[in-house]
Every structure is written in structure tokens, then in C-alpha cells.
Amino acid sequence: MTTLEQTVLEGFSARFGKTPDSLWSAPGRVNLIGEHTDYNDGFVLPFAIDRRTLMAVRMREDRVIRIATSFAPDTVEIAIDAIGPDTVSGWSAYPLGMVWGTREFGASLDGVTGFDAYLESDIPVGAGLSSSAALESVFGLAVTELWGLGFDRQTIARIGQFNENQVVGAPTGIMDQSASLLGARDSAVLLDCRSLDASVIPLGLADAGLVIAVIDTRVSHEHATGGYAARRASCELGARLLGVTSLRDLTVDDLGRAEAELDDETFRRVRHIITENERVLETVRTLRDRGATAIGPLLDASHVSMRDDFEISVPELDLAVSTAQLQGAVGARMTGGGFGGSAIAVIAGSKVDALRAAVESAFADAGYAHPDVFVVTPSAGASREPLS
Ligand code: GLA
């Protein structure tokens, strides 16, 4: 049993005075490439990581849900029938909003009983590693199975996105929940965000002697307001002005027309999405034909596009990326929604200690907060865990 499993089981017993009868887990994610393409019906290539949220559950006989965690002092208690977009808030809106979401997606909750649940996580919050999607995914999978709702994983991901959009109020896409639910060991998930077709793409990192290092800049980001929503609005404007349903419908052949018809800023937003979709597909082809050591230039180009065209990077992310490149990374880029969070570097395992030292010293010299550098392993998606 891992330490995290032990902590969640002990936390459950301490809070509720009983032992749990099932255990569930869902991972955070890192996006290898394909940023802001999800809400443009495009392609993304994320993977689930070896940092997870665990949820211990014990079924009740009434229709009450009680939910608690070590990272908030309160135990939230609510009747199943009272759960709606206006009755949940704070941290518990992420899991509890999923109950309302299952109803909106057609589930009948007549006859189901409530439960007590305790959550514990080692996914850093605010680092751009989708700690919130993990909360939604673990809860969505657990209620789907415990209540026999019959949703497949793609649908649970859609309910998670719906919850994020309607209850939490962040206009995010489908990527994070999909990665958390569909991830597979040593692999990334190629997701077509229009059809929701998902394919598992082996990364072959170990064979190539490579790892993926996360550089958490400790600059926290916020997607419910501000830049994220503004980028989404620019993309929708660009699609409308160019007469397509979404930017997914455009290719590099349309760039000339886009430049002629759009203002400079909207054009650059559109160019990022068009070229990023191409880079995702090219990354998949490169992984298959030439292996992980050959994907570096695509990651580097993705970062430049986010920095200059989409303008979602921050100086800390740029410094993390350039330092990783100087330390011999195969490729590096910021990952996730931007405006803070983490960068990733694909790098030889033997170079990680030097990378950490170099990033720490570059950040200290620049007067930035102390960054956190750690390796993540592509891992399996959400699952029911054995209870010993
Ligand atoms: C956040 C959102 C995702 C996606 C990324 C950017 O992580 O939750 O839906 O849009 O940003 O690729």
C-alpha cells in the first residue's frame, strides 16, 4: 500500500469514525503538446501522471453525501436531491457538481443512496497539472460505477467539462478530464476533441533513456477569468470571421487568407491553433517513425508559438524552457493553460539533477520564487483500487 493510500484510509476513519468500503483514484495530467486546441475541436496529446487523487468511500443508507479532505477543514454535507449549480461552492463544487452533471446527462438518481467520501491528493494545486480535473474524474468514475449509471469514460470526461464550465465557471475544454480518465502506462492519449476518438500512443521514453521533467514555476494561474477566456473568445471570433464552425476546420493553406482578413492579434491567435494542431499530428508521426528523441523541435516550436502568437507564457515559463534547452533537453515547452503553472522538458534521465540545479539558480538570479523540478511518469487513468 502506498503512503497516499494509507493516508486516505486513515483520514476517512478519523473523519467519519468507520472504515471505507471502496477506494478510487484519478491522476493529474501533463500535456505533451496541443495547447488551447481542445476547445477549438482540435487535437491534443496529454498523458496521465503518477500523481493522483484518491477517494475512499463508504455507502450510506439514506440520500446524503458527506465529503471531506485533508486540504480543507470543513466536512460538506448535502442531500443528493439538493445538489445543483447554485448549492455547491468552493473545493467541493468540483466533485459534488458531478452529481448534478450526471442528471443533466440523463442519469436517473432515483433509488440510489448517498455515501461518505474522503479525498487526498499529491497533485500540486495551481501548478497546471489538473488537480481539479482529477477531483472530477475520480468522483465521476466512482458514482458511475457505485450507482450503475453506465456512462463510458468519454462521457464522464464530458460531464467533468460540463461541471467545470457550468458549476465552477471556467470556460475550459475536454482535455484534462480525458487525460485523467483515458491515460495508459508509458503512453500519451491522442484525442480528437471533435469526435472524442482517443488513441493510446506509446512514448517509448525508457527505451530512449529519456524522462519528462516538470518545472513548476510556482506562478499560480486562474482560468475562470482573464486571459484564458479572452483567448477562447479570440479563437471564436477568428472562426466566425473566417466562416468556419471552429478553427479545426482550417489548415496552413488558410493562413494567407486569415492574415488578409483578420486583425493582427486575432490572426496570431488563429495561427497558433492551426500550427499547433499540425504539430500534434506531426508529433504522433514522429514518435511512431523516429522515436521520442526526435520530437524536440516540435515541442520547442510549440513554446515559441504560445509565447509569441498566443501570448500565454510568462517570463518564469520562458526562463524554465530556455534553461532546459541549455541543459541539453531534447525539447521543452510550457504546458497547460498558461499564465503560470509548469513547463516540461523531455531530457535524458542522467541530466535531471543538473537541470534542477540550473533552473533553481537561474530563478534565484532573476529574483523569481523557488521552482519545483520533478520527474513525472506516464501512468494509467482513473481506476477502482483494491482495498486491503
Ligand atoms: C487548461 C484547460 C484545458 C486546455 C488547456 C490548454 O488546462 O482546462 O481544457 O484548454 O488549458 O490547452
Boltz pocket constraint, residues with backbone or C-beta under 6 A from the ligand:
constraints:
  - pocket:
      binder: B
      contacts: [[A, 31], [A, 34], [A, 35], [A, 36], [A, 37], [A, 38], [A, 39], [A, 128], [A, 172], [A, 173], [A, 174], [A, 175], [A, 176], [A, 223], [A, 336], [A, 337], [A, 338]]
      max_distance: 6.0
